[in-house]
Amino acid sequence: MSGTSDVGGQPVGEREDLREQYDVVVVGGGAAGLAGALTTARALRSTLVVDAGEPRNAPADGVHNYLGREGTGPRELVALGRAEVEAYGGQVVRGTAATAERLEDGGPGAPRFRVRLEDGRSVLARRLLVTTGVEDVLPDLPGLAERWGRDLLHCPFCHGREVADRVVGVLSVNAHGPDQALMWRGWSERVVLLQHTGAAPSAEQAEKLVARGVEVVEGEVAALDVADDALRGVRLADGRAVAVDALVTVSLAVARGGLLADLGVATAELAMGELVLGEHVPADPTGATSVPGVWVAGNVTAPMAPVLTAASAGMTAGSMITKDLVDDDTAVAVAAHRGALGAGRERVPA
């Protein structure tokens, strides 16, 4: 095979030979996908992980609140996960799953899906686990996307400790901005609420902001002040400069659900009260979707889930997929058993 290195930091075969059929095909090789694949591979199920090598958290310096792996770099975590999956016989290939289709019902034991990769290869799968994550749509501000995961942050549990002694600016884009600033005040004594395009604080919010020492800066932010590849502050449309060391905002998290749409699995709006957070793929607590045989895990269904939660969801989905396959194999065995008994009765003389 020809080798290349991707975000996981280890060689991944772009043209590695694939089987014609797998028990489980996992689309997406982040924490959720690899945890699911590890579970099914350890259950002696032929498992393929198709990974495009574009994890959502790639720019971050480390994964936090992951028990036993605190501070591990995203690339290292992926590499460790791949090695564990492969140690149990799972297969991880670099590629993008372009389409997926449901096959005609062949009965118990038959493959239910065909997955086609962008390079033209295709595989059959008895079950699918889709962990393709989300796309983060950020506020329209020049240079903002380039700071994502570095000094442009969104989750205090993921990044708060790392900026605890710095000036944190909260770029407000909706009614949630004041509450977001109050949340981050729990990590830093120097929080600035940049009202930007967000709603002005209510009287109750304003009182809380004053009580907590959060400065409120009215006016729309027009540009970032970056020097030596580090954020120094922002500039408002009226020319004022505000010094901040890190910027916090919210993204619109949109599920990467194109592959699922092929299968008839729709996305739905994700909201917290009246605040729209994005789009996700609805699923039950085990990750099962509305289409039998298709599971989801991680940010594609729970956009706000941190890495540890995504991994846990992947393991749960992998466990339920394994049970479903065991039930399927049992149905095959029962049919064969009944057939053998029927054939035996036919041979007995009347």
C-alpha positions in Angstrom: 0.0 0.0 0.0 1.1 3.6 -0.4 1.4 5.4 2.9 0.8 8.9 4.1 0.6 10.7 7.5 -2.5 12.5 8.6 -3.7 14.3 11.6 -3.2 11.2 13.8 0.5 11.4 13.2 0.9 7.9 12.0 1.0 6.3 8.5 -2.5 5.5 7.1 -2.9 3.6 3.9 -4.8 5.5 1.3 -5.0 2.4 -1.0 -5.0 -0.3 1.6 -6.8 -3.5 0.5 -10.4 -3.6 1.8 -12.6 -6.6 2.4 -15.8 -6.9 0.4 -17.9 -6.9 3.6 -17.6 -5.9 7.2 -19.8 -6.5 10.2 -19.4 -2.8 11.1 -18.2 0.2 9.1 -17.5 3.3 11.2 -17.4 6.6 9.3 -15.3 9.1 11.2 -12.2 8.4 13.2 -12.3 10.8 16.2 -12.9 9.8 19.8 -16.4 8.6 19.2 -15.7 6.6 16.1 -12.5 5.0 17.5 -14.2 4.1 20.8 -17.1 2.5 18.9 -14.6 0.6 16.7 -12.5 -0.6 19.6 -15.7 -2.0 21.2 -16.8 -3.9 18.1 -13.3 -5.1 17.3 -12.8 -6.4 20.8 -16.2 -8.2 20.3 -14.6 -10.1 17.4 -16.5 -8.2 14.8 -14.8 -7.3 11.5 -14.6 -3.5 11.8 -13.5 -0.8 9.3 -13.0 2.8 10.2 -13.0 5.3 7.3 -11.4 8.6 8.5 -10.9 11.8 6.5 -8.3 13.0 9.1 -10.1 16.3 9.8 -11.0 16.2 13.6 -12.9 19.2 15.0 -10.4 19.7 17.8 -7.2 19.5 15.7 -6.1 23.1 16.4 -6.4 22.6 20.2 -3.2 22.2 22.3 -4.7 19.4 24.3 -7.8 17.4 25.3 -9.0 18.3 28.8 -11.2 16.7 31.5 -10.4 13.3 29.8 -9.7 11.1 32.8 -6.3 9.4 32.4 -5.4 11.5 29.3 -5.6 15.0 30.7 -3.7 17.4 28.4 -3.1 14.8 25.7 -2.8 16.4 22.2 -5.6 15.6 19.8 -3.2 14.1 17.3 -1.7 11.9 19.9 -5.1 10.7 21.2 -6.2 9.8 17.7 -2.9 7.9 17.1 -3.3 6.0 20.4 -6.9 5.1 19.5 -6.0 3.9 16.1 -3.3 1.7 17.5 -5.7 0.1 20.0 -8.3 -0.6 17.3 -5.8 -2.2 15.0 -4.4 -4.3 17.9 -7.7 -6.0 18.1 -8.0 -6.6 14.3 -9.9 -3.5 13.3 -8.9 -1.7 10.1 -8.4 2.1 9.8 -8.1 3.7 6.4 -7.6 7.2 5.3 -10.5 8.3 3.1 -13.8 10.0 2.8 -17.1 8.1 2.6 -18.9 9.8 -0.3 -22.2 8.0 -0.3 -24.1 5.3 1.6 -27.1 3.3 0.4 -29.5 0.9 1.9 -29.6 -2.5 0.2 -32.7 -4.7 -0.4 -33.5 -6.7 2.7 -31.7 -10.0 2.4 -32.8 -11.3 5.7 -30.8 -12.0 8.9 -27.1 -12.0 8.4 -27.1 -10.2 5.1 -25.4 -6.8 4.6 -27.7 -3.9 4.8 -25.6 -1.1 3.4 -23.0 -0.2 0.8 -20.6 2.6 1.5 -18.7 4.2 -1.4 -15.4 6.1 -0.8 -14.4 9.1 -2.9 -11.6 7.2 -4.5 -14.1 4.7 -6.0 -13.8 1.8 -3.6 -16.9 0.4 -1.9 -17.6 -2.0 0.9 -20.7 -3.7 2.3 -21.7 -3.4 5.9 -24.1 -5.2 8.2 -24.2 -2.2 10.5 -23.1 1.5 10.3 -21.8 3.8 12.9 -21.5 7.4 11.7 -19.4 9.8 13.8 -18.7 12.6 11.3 -19.0 15.4 13.8 -20.1 19.0 13.0 -18.9 22.0 11.1 -18.5 25.1 13.3 -20.0 28.2 11.6 -18.3 31.1 13.3 -19.3 34.8 13.4 -18.4 36.7 10.2 -15.2 38.5 11.3 -12.0 38.5 9.2 -9.3 36.3 10.7 -11.5 34.7 13.3 -11.5 31.2 12.0 -7.7 31.1 12.0 -7.7 31.6 15.8 -10.2 28.7 16.4 -9.0 26.3 19.2 -6.0 28.5 19.9 -6.9 31.9 21.4 -10.5 31.8 20.1 -12.4 29.6 22.5 -15.9 28.4 23.2 -15.9 26.0 26.2 -14.7 27.0 29.7 -14.4 23.4 30.7 -12.2 22.7 27.8 -10.0 25.9 27.8 -10.9 27.9 30.9 -8.0 26.8 33.1 -5.5 27.7 30.4 -6.6 31.3 30.3 -7.3 31.7 34.1 -4.7 34.5 34.5 -5.5 36.3 31.2 -7.9 38.9 29.9 -10.8 37.1 28.3 -13.1 38.9 25.8 -16.5 37.4 25.2 -17.7 38.2 21.6 -21.5 38.3 22.0 -23.6 37.4 19.0 -26.9 36.6 20.7 -28.9 37.0 23.9 -26.6 34.4 25.6 -23.6 36.7 25.6 -24.0 38.2 29.1 -24.6 34.8 30.6 -21.6 33.5 28.8 -19.5 36.3 30.2 -20.7 35.5 33.7 -19.8 31.8 33.2 -16.3 32.6 32.1 -15.9 34.9 35.1 -15.6 31.7 37.1 -12.2 31.1 35.5 -10.8 34.6 35.0 -11.1 37.7 37.1 -10.6 39.8 34.0 -13.6 39.3 31.6 -14.7 41.8 29.1 -18.1 41.5 27.4 -17.9 42.7 23.8 -21.5 43.4 22.9 -20.8 43.2 19.2 -24.0 42.0 17.5 -25.5 40.5 20.6 -28.4 41.8 22.7 -27.8 44.4 25.4 -27.8 42.9 28.9 -31.1 43.0 30.7 -31.4 44.9 33.9 -30.9 41.7 35.9 -27.9 40.7 33.8 -26.4 44.1 34.0 -26.5 44.0 37.8 -24.8 40.6 37.8 -22.1 41.8 35.4 -21.3 44.9 37.6 -21.3 42.8 40.7 -18.8 40.4 39.2 -16.6 43.1 37.8 -17.3 42.3 34.1 -16.7 45.3 31.8 -19.3 45.8 29.1 -18.0 47.3 25.8 -20.7 48.5 23.4 -20.1 48.6 19.7 -19.5 46.2 16.9 -16.1 44.5 16.6 -14.6 45.1 13.1 -11.1 43.4 13.3 -8.7 41.4 15.4 -5.4 42.7 16.6 -2.9 39.9 16.0 0.9 40.1 16.4 3.5 37.3 16.3 0.6 34.9 15.7 -1.0 35.7 19.0 -4.2 37.6 19.7 -3.5 41.0 21.3 -7.0 42.5 21.2 -9.9 43.7 19.0 -10.7 46.9 17.2 -14.2 48.2 17.1 -16.0 49.8 14.1 -15.5 53.3 15.6 -11.8 52.8 15.9 -11.5 52.0 19.6 -9.0 49.3 20.6 -9.8 46.8 23.4 -6.9 44.6 24.7 -7.7 40.9 25.3 -5.5 37.8 25.4 -8.2 35.3 24.4 -11.6 35.6 22.7 -14.7 33.6 23.5 -17.7 33.1 21.2 -20.3 30.6 20.2 -20.4 28.8 16.9 -23.4 27.4 15.0 -22.7 23.7 15.1 -24.0 22.1 11.9 -24.0 18.3 11.7 -22.0 16.7 8.9 -25.0 14.6 7.9 -24.7 14.3 4.2 -23.9 10.6 4.3 -26.9 10.0 6.6 -29.2 11.9 4.4 -28.5 9.3 1.7 -29.9 6.7 4.1 -33.0 8.7 5.0 -31.7 9.9 8.4 -32.6 13.6 8.7 -31.0 16.4 10.7 -33.0 18.5 13.1 -32.6 21.9 14.7 -30.8 21.9 18.1 -32.0 24.6 20.5 -31.7 25.6 24.1 -34.9 27.4 24.8 -35.2 30.1 22.2 -31.4 30.0 21.4 -30.6 28.0 18.3 -27.3 26.1 18.7 -27.2 24.4 15.3 -28.3 21.2 13.7 -27.9 17.6 14.9 -28.9 14.1 14.1 -31.6 12.9 16.5 -31.0 9.5 18.1 -32.0 7.5 21.1 -29.7 7.2 24.2 -27.8 4.3 22.6 -27.1 6.2 19.4 -29.7 4.3 17.3 -31.3 6.5 14.5 -34.6 6.2 12.9 -33.1 3.8 10.3 -32.5 0.3 11.6 -28.9 -0.7 11.5 -27.6 2.9 11.6 -26.1 4.4 14.8 -24.5 7.8 15.5 -22.2 9.0 18.2 -20.3 12.1 19.2 -20.8 15.6 18.0 -22.9 14.7 15.0 -25.7 14.0 17.4 -24.5 15.9 20.5 -22.6 19.0 19.2 -21.9 20.2 22.7 -20.4 17.0 24.0 -16.7 17.1 25.1 -14.2 14.5 23.9 -14.7 12.1 26.9 -18.5 12.2 26.5 -18.1 11.5 22.8 -15.9 8.6 23.4 -18.4 7.2 26.0 -21.2 7.5 23.4 -19.1 5.7 20.9 -18.5 2.8 23.2 -22.3 2.7 24.0 -23.2 2.6 20.3 -20.5 0.0 19.7 -22.0 -2.2 22.4 -25.5 -1.9 21.1 -24.3 -2.6 17.6 -22.6 -5.8 18.9 -25.8 -6.9 20.6 -27.8 -6.3 17.4 -25.3 -8.4 15.5 -25.5 -11.2 18.1 -29.3 -11.2 17.7 -28.9 -11.2 13.9 -26.5 -14.2 14.1 -28.9 -16.0 16.4 -31.8 -15.5 14.0 -29.6 -17.1 11.2 -28.8 -20.0 13.5 -32.4 -20.6 14.5 -33.5 -20.6 10.8 -30.7 -23.1 10.0 -31.7 -25.2 13.0 -35.3 -25.3 12.0 -34.4 -26.2 8.5 -32.3 -29.1 9.7 -35.1 -30.4 11.9 -37.5 -30.1 9.0 -35.2 -32.0 6.7 -34.7 -34.7 9.3 -38.5 -35.2 9.6 -38.8 -35.5 5.9 -36.3 -38.4 5.9 -38.2 -40.3 8.5 -40.3 -43.1 6.9 -44.0 -42.7 7.4 
